[in-house]
Every structure is written in structure tokens, then in C-alpha cells.
Amino acid sequence: MQNKSVVIFLILFCVLSISGCGKKNTDKKSGQIVAKVDNDEVSIHQINLALSQSKDINKNNLEAAKTQVAKGLVEQSLVYQQAVADGLDREPQVMLVIEQTKRQILAQAWLEKKSQNGIKPSTEEIQKYYEDHPELFAKHKTYKIKEVTINKTDDKENKINQIISENKKLDLLLSQLDAEKLAYKENIGVQPAENIPLDKLSEISKLIDGEYIVFDKGAYVLLVSVMASSENPVEKNKAYPIIETYLVNLERKKAIEKVVENLKAKAKIEYLGDYSALNSDQQIKAPAKVIEESGSDNKSKDDVINKGVKGL
């Protein structure tokens, strides 16, 4: 079973690379084939695709990366050919993985094509976003953050709440938890402002070092404290291209959501068997009116942005 899982992974990688792993290259132009591996071939297109999917390639390591990718594709071809020779491409589980991955790739490619014509934000919109979020730009900081997780129990919850209400400084709170022999877990990390969800960042940016904010997670309490911070503002000339890209991607996301909603509204969808209860979903039972793809909705950008600005 373990060997089968490895081969499934390798075949999945072949499909994801969209390189036609094991497929005869029909382009016989000089220089297109970089390696012949028994009955298979590795093309320059496969290498270029693999390079384009890596974020760590630059002019300094490009040649080394080409060599590494070429060798990797040769090894992949050897394993692929052996897997086919052993008949794994005809096993139901492998066929299912390949088919599902193919569906995912085609669906994603179609959605990307439908959302290519995103609306470019105006200079005023970019300026407004910059001014509305000083914690990300003009007053941008990098934070050393300590997170403390305290699990709740019926007999300890009141005591935990009392300790939290009595201590504004995290170190004093932890000392009292130790004295009461209440268990907790600590985690310390360094995070730039853009890696923190915006709704939390607005609170964290106001904290004095040593203070903390409380997030009630139901089964546990999460305390987030700023141990130290360093200010490193982002100038407008550097921030504007980042904001523009983010807002364009935001519009593309909204366009994709509209396209999917339109497809759902026009389609006949019926869940069966154990999933029949999903038919009570209002979007399935009574499809909403088709959204005009060319129009703009009333949903505020901030509603989406507040989920986090990691995309920046």
C-alpha cells in the first residue's frame, strides 16, 4: 500500500505539471527535446513550465535550476514508465486521482480565463486604501508576538476569567496561572503586519509592549501579546504597486465568485443518498437570480479585506 501511494503521488505530479508525462512529444524541432529516456522524452516546454512554477528562481540560480529540473524530469520519466509497465495506470484508485486532478486543472484554467479582464483600480482607490490602513504602510511594523493558549474546563473557567480580568500585563498573568497551577501553552514568533489578519492587526497595533488582547475560542482562550515591535514604514512609491496588485486580485476573486454563482443558478443540481439533506440549501432549492457578470455588486471590499491581507 505504501508503494502504491508513492506511485499515485508521482502520477499526480505528472498530471499537475500539465506536461503530458510519458506522452510522446509531437514537436520534433531541433532543440525542443532535451533528453530521451528509453521510450519517453523530456521537452524544453516541460522544463520551462516547471521553472515558471517556482518562486525562487532568479538570474543568479537559473542555470543551476535548469539542470536540477532536467535531472528531476528524467528521474520522473523513469519512474513513470515503470509504473505504466506495472499496470498502475489502469488501477481504479490511480485512474480516479488522475481524472480528478485533470478536472481540477481544467476548472481552474477556465476560471482564470474568465477573470483575466479585471478592473484596474484608480489612483484615488489606491490612495484611499493606503490612507485607510496606516498599520500596513505608513506605520508598518514587525511584531514579536507571544501567543498563550489556555484550555477551558468547567471547574476552571471562572478562575481563568478572573485572572485575565485582574491582570493587564501578560507576564503578571502567567505568574498567577503558574501559582494556581493552571496549564497553558506558549508560542513566540515574529510577524510582519501584512501576515496578521486585518481585524486583529487593528487591535495589536494599539498594544503597548507587554499588554495583550483576548480571543475567546470557545474551548480555549487565546491571549496575544506584543513583546516588542519595530517600525519600518512602507513608502508610497513601493506600496502603490502592491496595493494595485492586491485590489486587482480582489476584483478577480469577486468575478470568479459571480461566475460560479451564475453557473449554480442556471444548473440543475440534485444531491442523492446520504447527501440528499443538502437539497434543503436555499441556493439549491431556489436558485438566486443570475448575477450580472459585467456589473459591480454592493459588497464592500473591506468585507473581503478584513479576512486578512496576506495577499499583499
Residue, then its C-alpha position, 0 to 999 in steps of 0.5 A: m500500500q505504501n508503494k502504491s501511494v508513492v506511485i499515485f503521488l508521482i502520477l499526480f505530479c505528472v498530471l499537475s505539471i500539465s506536461g503530458c508525462g510519458k506522452k510522446n512529444t509531437d514537436k520534433k524541432s531541433g532543440q525542443i527535446v532535451a533528453k530521451v529516456d528509453n521510450d519517453e522524452v523530456s521537452i524544453h516546454q516541460i522544463n520551462l513550465a516547471l521553472s515558471q512554477s517556482k518562486d525562487i528562481n532568479k538570474n543568479n540560480l537559473e542555470a543551476a535550476k535548469t539542470q536540477v529540473a532536467k535531472g528531476l524530469v528524467e528521474q520522473s520519466l523513469v519512474y513513470q514508465q515503470a509504473v505504466a509497465d506495472g499496470l498502475d495506470r489502469e488501477p481504479q484508485v490511480m485512474l480516479v486521482i488522475e481524472q480528478t486532478k485533470r478536472q481540477i486543472l481544467a476548472q481552474a484554467w477556465l476560471e482564470k480565463k474568465s477573470q483575466n479582464g479585471i478592473k484596474p483600480s484608480t489612483e484615488e482607490i489606491q490612495k484611499y486604501y493606503e490612507d485607510h490602513p496606516e498599520l500596513f504602510a505608513k506605520h508598518k511594523t514587525y511584531k514579536i508576538k507571544e501567543v498563550t493558549i489556555n484550555k477551558t474546563d468547567d471547574k476552571e473557567n471562572k478562575i481563568n476569567q478572573i485572572i485575565s480580568e485582574n491582570k493587564k500585563l501578560d507576564l503578571l498573568l502567567s505568574q498567577l496561572d503558574a501559582e494556581k497551577l493552571a496549564y497553558k501553552e506558549n508560542i513566540g514568533v515574529q510577524p510582519a503586519e501584512n501576515i496578521p489578519l486585518d481585524k486583529l492587526s487593528e487591535i495589536s497595533k494599539l498594544i503597548d509592549g507587554e499588554y495583550i488582547v483576548f480571543d475567546k475560542g470557545a474551548y480555549v482562550l487565546l491571549v496575544s501579546v506584543m513583546a516588542s515591535s519595530e517600525n519600518p514604514v512602507e513608502k508610497n512609491k513601493a506600496y502603490p504597486i502592491i496595493e494595485t496588485y492586491l485590489v486587482n486580485l480582489e476584483r478577480k476573486k469577486a468575478i470568479e465568485k459571480v461566475v460560479e454563482n451564475l453557473k449554480a443558478k442556471a444548473k440543475i443540481e440534485y444531491l442523492g443518498d446520504y447527501s440528499a439533506l443538502n437539497s434543503d440549501q436555499q441556493i439549491k432549492a431556489p436558485a438566486k437570480v443570475i448575477e450580472e457578470s459585467g456589473s459591480d455588486n454592493k459588497s464592500k471590499d473591506d468585507v473581503i479585506n478584513k479576512g486578512v491581507k496576506g495577499l499583499 
